[in-house]
Amino acid sequence: MITNNYPAFELKKRPKKRHKSSPSNDVNIEEWSIRALATAEEYDLEGLTEGLLKQNLYIPDNIATSTCSLPDVIHAVAKYEMKEESREIFFFREGTVVFWNICHLESENILEFLKKYEENRYSDNIIQSESEIMTYSYADNGKNSHIKHGQILLGITATNLDKYTFSNAMAQSVKLGIWESSLDNYIDSIKFVTEDLKYGKQLKMSQQDVLKKQGELFALRHSINLSSDLLDTPDFYWEQENLEILYHHTCAYFNITKRTKVINEKLNHCVELVGILSSHLSDCHHIRLEWMIIILIMVEVAFEILHYVDKYFS
């Protein structure tokens, strides 16, 4: 008989990030980079706006249309331009930042400056490993902004709203990547439990440990399904049909819908496993209580027997 030596809860590794592709034939040869990172759970945008104004290197403003403005994002443009193409940054309140035409050294300086306005910063290793890098250029034929062959092509009449839409989708992707990494680490942390269950060993977790694991799991589930826009299109795009199409195409490029479905499936399995652990430990606790009651009854019976024997022979 062939035995299976693989772990009972084997983690399937996520695919590598997309690599930059060569520019298509309908764009200018000159191209610039876009870099998106998720560095913390949240940014203090109000404090960050004041900090940018004091620093006097980038001019912050709000993203707005004729009907509404977005309070959870800051669009900053470099005050001193070195070339014709502008250098721009989008800061999102959920802890993500997207750099347009910002060199690596300059972006690292901005990330260092940003630390003062972060809440619950992620580790540097996760920040860098879950980042997204793309290139962009301008279409010669005047088409609307779109993605082609892994490159962002801006139309001749592209506005900050086009760049915001691309940035928003990239920010969603890197944030989802952080949560995927967190779930992978969570799965690794409970993999030994499935091995113990598989071979009938005694569990090495206490009721308090299981409760903490349940808390971690539901906190992650809350972030993905309730505190983000991964399950639905943001309200901003409802009245912006062209931007909505652009947003959905960019999300499709990063496979956000499928990744969200996969991570929720994994979360469901983890919830089921942790529920089994909690139920098992509760049963064990109840069994210990029952044995304690039985022992107490036996002790009481023994004392009664001794009392009866002493009374009878005396």
N, C-alpha and C positions, 0 to 999 in steps of 0.2 A: 504494500500500500504506500502511495506517495503522500508524504506529509507536507503541509504548507508551513514554511518557516517565516513567512512575511508577517509583519506586525498587524494586529487586528484593526488598527486605526491608521493605516498608511496615508500620509499626506501627499496628495498630488501636487507637484511643483507647478507654479504659475509660469506661463510663457514669458520669455524675455521681452523687453521693451522693443518697440519698433525702431528700426534703424533709419537714419536719414537717407532719402533716396535722391537720385539725380534729378535736376530740374527738367520740367517738360519743355516741349518745343515752342509753346505759345507764351513763354514768359521771358522777361529780361534775364540776362546772364547774372546780373548782380542780385544777391540775395542776402538776407539778414536772419539772425537767429531769434528764436523764442524759447524761453526757459520757464517752466512752471514748477513750483515747489510748494509742499505743505509743510510748514515748520512748527505749527502749534495748534492747539484746539481752538483758539480764538485770538483775534487781535483787538486791541483797544483803538479803534479807528479815530475816535475823538482826540485822544492823546497823540496818536500818530500824526494827525493833521497839524496839530500845534508844533510837534517836533520837526516836521518837514518845513514848516514856515520859518522856524527859528534857524534851521540848518541852511536855508536859502539856496539850496542846490536844485531842488525839484519843486515845481509849482503844482500843488494839489487842487483838484476840483471834483465835482460830483458828476456822475453819469446821469443825464436827464434827457427826456424827450419833451415834446410839446404838451403832453398830458400827465407825465409823472417823473419822479426822480428816484434814484436808488440809494437808500441810506446805508446799505451794507457793503459798499465798495468805494474805494478812493482811486481816482485816475490821476497819476502824477506824470508831468512832463519835465524833462531836464531843462533847466534854465539856460545852460550854456551848451549850445549844440556844436559838435566838432565836425559833422558832415551834414549833407543835405537831409538825410533820413533822420527823423526825430527819434529820441530815446524816450521810451514810455514804460510806465509801471502800473499794474493793476493790483491793488491790495484788497483782498476779500475778508470780510469779518470772520468767516469760519476758519481762518488761519492759513490761507493760501496766498501766494504772490506769483505774478506772471510778469516776466521781463521781456520787453520788446526792444531789440537792437541794443542790449546792454552787454558789454563784455564781461568775461568771467571775473576779473579782478574787481570791477565796479560792482557787480552783483554781490560778491562776497562782502564788500564793504557795506552795502545796503542791508544784507542779512545780519551783519553784526550790529548795525544801528537799530534794526528792527527788534532785537532781543528785549529791549526795554518795554516794548508794548505787547509782548506775547504772554499768553496764559497757558500754562502746562505745555512747555516746549517739548517737542519730540527729540529723540537722540539724533546726533549728526549722521550716523550711519543710515538710519531709516530715511531721513530727509533726502540724502543724496541718492540712495538706491531707488526710491520711489518717485524721482523727478521725471519730468517729460521734457524733451528737447525736440523742437521742430525748426524748419526754416520757412521764411515767407518771401514773396516777391510780388511784383505787380504784373498783371496780365496785359499784354500788348494789345489784345483785341477788344478790350473794354468790357469784358464779361463781368457779371456780378461776382462778388467774392465767393470763393469755394475752395475745396481741397481736391487736389489732383496728384496722384502718384506720391502721396505722403508729404506733399508740400502745400502750404497755405498760399493761395493766390488772391490778392486783393484787387478789387475792381478799381478802375480809374477814379470813380466817384465814391470810393470807400470812405466811411466816416469812423469816428471813434466808437460808434455803436457796433460796427462790424468787428473791430478789434476786441471790443468788450465781449461780444458773443463768442468769438474763438477762445478768449481768455477764460470765460465762464465755464465752457465745456472742458478745457484743459484743467482748470482748477478742480472741477468735479472729478476728473480722472485721477489726479494725484492724491486727492483726499480719499477717494475710494481705494487707491493703492495702499495708503497708510492703514486703512481699516482691514484690508486683505492681509497685510503683514501682521497686524495685531492678532487677527484670527488664526493665522498660521502659527504664531507663537503660542497662542492659547491652546490650540490642538496639540502641539508638541508637549505642553505642560501637563496634559491629562492623558497622554498616550500610554503611560505606564499603568493607568487604571484599567484600560481595556485589556492589557496583558494579564493583569491580576485576575480580572473577571474571566478571561478565556481559560486560564489554568486553575481556576478555583482557589486562588490564594486569598489570604486575608487582606482586606483593603487597608491601605496605609494613610487614609485621610480621615480626619475627624469631621463631625457635623459642622463645626465652625469653618473648616477649610472648604467644605462643599458649599456652604452659604456664601463665602467670599467668591468662589468660582461662579455661582449663580449671579451674584452682583456684577461681576465683570462681563458676563455674557449678556445680561439684560441692558447694561450700560452701552455696550457695543451695538446691540440691536436697536436701541433707542436712537443712537447717533445716526445709524444708517437709514432707518425707516421713518423716523419722526422729525429729526432735526435737520435733514438735508432734503434736496430736491431730486434725489436719485429716482424716486418712484413716479415723479410727475414733472411736467414742464413748468418752470417758474412762471408766476403770474405776469411778469414783465413782458413775456413774448406773446401773450394772448392777443394783443392789439398790434403786434408787429409781425405780420405774416412772413415777410422776407427774412427777418432775423430768426423767426421760429424755425423756418426751414433750414437755415444755416446752422442753428444750434443743434437740431436733430441730426444733420449730416455729420457734424463734428463729433457728437456723442456716439454716433454709429461707427465712426472711424476708430474711436478709442474703445469700442465694444462695451460701453457702459451698461446698457440694459442687460446683456447676457451676464456680465460680471456681477451685477447686482443680484440677479436671479441665483447665480451659483453661490454667492456668499450667503444668501438667505437660506439656501438649501443646507449649507454647511452649519449655519447657526441652528437650524431646526434639529439636525442630528445631534449637535452638542447639547441643546436643551433637553433632548430625549435622554441622552447619556447621563447628564447631571441629575435629571429627575429620577432616573433609576438609582443612582448613588444615594440621593437623598432619601428615597423610599427604603432602600436596603439598610442604611444606617438607622433610620427611624425604627424599622422592624427589629434590628439588633438591640436598640435601646429598650424597646418594649419587652423583648425577651429577657434582657438583664433585669428589668424591673420585676417581671414575673418570677424569675428565679430568686430574686431577693425576697419577694413576698413569701414564696414557698419555703425558703430557708428560715425566715422569721417564724412562720407557722410551725415548722418542725422544731425549732428551738423552744417555742412556747409549749408544744406538746411534750417535749422532753422534760421541761421544768414541771409540768403538771404530773407526769409520771413519777418523777423523783419526789415531788411533794406527796403524792398518793402513797408511794412505797414507804416513805419516812413516817407518814401518819399511821399506816397499817401496822408496821413492825414496832412502833413505839407504843 
